[in-house]
Amino acid sequence: MITVRRKRFFLTYTQYWFAKEPVPDSFWKIVALRQYLGNRKPLLFIRQPFYTLLLDLTRPEEELISLIAKNTWYEIRRAERDELIWKDAIPPHEFLDFYNRFALAKGLNTVSLKALLSLGRAFLATGVYTSDEPLVMHGYLIDEAQARVRLLYSGSDQMRLLRQGGLVGRANRRAHWLDILYFKKLGFRLYDFGGIGREPGRKAMQGITTFKKGFGGKEVREDHYESILFYLAKRLFER
């Protein structure tokens, strides 16, 4: 389990990732259980349905390749000719500079350095570059105790996407594949794609879901649970 404590304005709240049991005496606090894995449901918590894809990294590399969709694997192999450079352990400030430009271009929420640093050693960023220019970056949440890695943020160079959409698309698939091999080598057992959409009519989310499913992960449901105070505080800050 990963524990993340943050403060927004005058409120301090806590997120527990991948908890297998309810957190004692947390129903009256500002608490969220992200992707809760326990069989015993937390009392007086509000459930938020969440679906994701999990890839079993204990499989041999050949089996992982066999799970990948034909078109996805073609793009991964084609990217080998693009002279791309994969990097790991990208510094948080470098990752944020890239990701927040992407978020602003897409109308998404940006991420503060304080929020990123609150993850401590549980955060790791990777990226794919052409020369010294990043094309794609991925930010991961790492649970070493459960040997699980979860995609938390993913961004791409939107200016290059307009000019060279094919290159950026190939770079993103290549980045995911090299990330998978990297975490497999480190001994992680599960690669979590960080959520998929199941709501009809949301074309953007469905496109992302189709992209992720191209890697052959297994669809699972791992709901979030929010204390009443967390839920109310979230609604307040969303106004």
Secondary structure, 3 states (H helix, E strand, C coil): CEEEEEEECCEEEEEEECCCCCCCCCCCCCEEEECCCCCCCCCCEEEECCEEEEEECCCCHHHHHHHCCHHHHHHHHHHHHHCEEEECCCCHHHHHHHHHHHHHHHCCCCCCHHHHHCCHHHEEEEEEEECCEEEEEEEEEEECCCCEEEEEEEEECHHHHHHCHHHHHHHHHHHHHHHHHHHHHCCCCEEECCCCCCCCCCHHHHHHHHHHHCCCCEEEECCEEEEHHHHHHHHHHHC
